[in-house]
């Protein structure tokens, strides 16, 4: 579906948080700013959310919301990611669909994307064409590490990360402290290993299709065979 022929306006940035974790949602955010508020956004000295402390991200959230003329969020759960991957939809395609949906909702005249494809231009072309924005005259800039180059993308990065952190906090309250949810976090790996050992299955908050999860399954299976 293409956006309506209403006038494009403002500058937008789109970024994601939670692409790599094996627990929790993938959150994609788009932030739209009018040209006259860009200077004020620059004054906030926003940067890539990964370079900020959780406290600083939270501090910046309200000023970003005040300055933005529109914010769009898409949260894709672990179970939804697994469902799509079972249908042979890869992670890049999952993200493209979310980016396209947000681009259509924002309708900016200038759009910056933090590219998830190894070929940044290919990613930008996909979003531009599939959103219908290219036919309306929107200029799309798609680059790697755009969240550290363009404040509008930094703002989207911060909002996405805060939203994912909120989601993880709620999951901690329900399932206990499993850490960050990333495969590099020993607490996360122990949570998955322990859950599998105790119950033989995994909760829906875990991305069952992740290679790191499959490795844990294989380890436990091998251990059980050895004991048997």
Long-range contacts (C-beta under 8 A, 24 or more apart in sequence): 1-104, 1-132, 2-104, 2-131, 2-132, 2-135, 3-104, 3-107, 3-131, 3-132, 3-133, 3-136, 5-136, 6-107, 8-107, 8-108, 8-109, 8-133, 8-136, 8-137, 8-138, 9-34, 9-107, 9-108, 9-109, 10-34, 10-35, 10-69, 10-70, 10-106, 10-108, 10-109, 10-110, 11-35, 11-38, 11-108, 11-109, 11-110, 11-111, 11-112, 11-152, 12-103, 12-106, 12-108, 12-110, 12-111, 12-112, 12-152, 13-111, 13-112, 13-113, 13-114, 13-146, 13-147, 13-150, 13-151, 13-152, 13-153, 13-154, 13-155, 13-156, 14-99, 14-102, 14-103, 14-111, 14-112, 14-113, 14-114, 14-153, 14-156, 15-113, 15-114, 15-146, 15-147, 15-153, 15-154, 15-156, 15-157, 15-160, 16-95, 16-98, 16-114, 16-116, 16-160, 17-49, 17-157, 17-160, 17-161, 17-163, 17-164, 18-160, 18-164, 18-181, 19-91, 19-95, 19-116, 20-182, 20-183, 21-180, 21-181, 21-182, 21-183, 21-188, 21-207, 22-181, 22-182, 22-183, 22-188, 22-192, 22-206, 22-207, 22-210, 22-212, 22-213, 23-78, 23-168, 23-171, 23-178, 23-181, 23-188, 23-191, 23-192, 23-205, 23-206, 23-207, 24-78, 24-164, 24-167, 24-168, 24-171, 24-181, 24-205, 25-75, 25-76, 25-77, 25-78, 25-164, 25-167, 26-75, 26-76, 26-81, 26-94, 26-95, 26-98, 27-73, 27-74, 27-75, 27-76, 27-160, 27-161, 27-163, 27-164, 27-167, 28-73, 28-74, 28-75, 28-76, 28-95, 28-98, 28-99, 28-102, 28-160, 29-71, 29-72, 29-73, 29-74, 29-102, 29-156, 29-157, 29-159, 29-160, 29-163, 30-71, 30-72, 30-99, 30-102, 30-103, 30-105, 30-106, 30-156, 31-64, 31-68, 31-70, 31-71, 31-152, 31-155, 31-156, 31-159, 32-68, 32-69, 32-70, 32-71, 32-72, 32-106, 32-108, 33-67, 33-68, 33-69, 33-152, 33-155, 34-69, 37-67, 37-68, 37-69, 38-151, 38-152, 40-67, 41-67, 41-151, 41-152, 41-155, 42-151, 44-151, 46-151, 46-154, 46-155, 46-158, 47-147, 47-148, 47-154, 48-145, 48-147, 48-148, 48-154, 48-157, 49-147, 49-154, 49-157, 49-158, 49-160, 49-161, 49-162, 50-147, 50-157, 50-161, 51-148, 52-158, 54-165, 57-158, 57-161, 57-162, 57-165, 58-162, 60-158, 61-158, 61-159, 61-162, 64-155, 64-158, 64-159, 65-159, 68-155, 70-105, 70-106, 71-159, 72-101, 72-102, 72-105, 72-106, 73-159, 73-160, 73-163, 74-98, 74-101, 74-102, 75-163, 75-167, 77-204, 77-205, 78-204, 78-205, 78-206, 78-207, 78-208, 79-204, 79-205, 81-207, 81-209, 82-207, 82-208, 82-209, 85-209, 86-209, 91-116, 92-116, 92-117, 92-123, 96-123, 96-126, 96-127, 96-130, 99-127, 99-131, 100-126, 100-127, 100-130, 100-131, 103-127, 103-128, 103-131, 103-133, 103-138, 104-131, 104-132, 104-133, 107-133, 107-136, 107-138, 108-133, 108-138, 109-137, 109-138, 109-139, 110-138, 110-139, 110-141, 111-138, 111-139, 111-140, 111-141, 112-141, 112-142, 112-143, 112-146, 112-150, 112-152, 112-153, 113-140, 113-141, 113-142, 113-143, 113-146, 113-153, 114-143, 114-144, 114-145, 114-146, 114-147, 114-153, 114-156, 114-157, 115-142, 115-143, 115-144, 115-146, 120-144, 171-205, 175-203, 175-205, 183-210, 183-212, 189-216, 192-216, 193-219, 193-220, 196-220
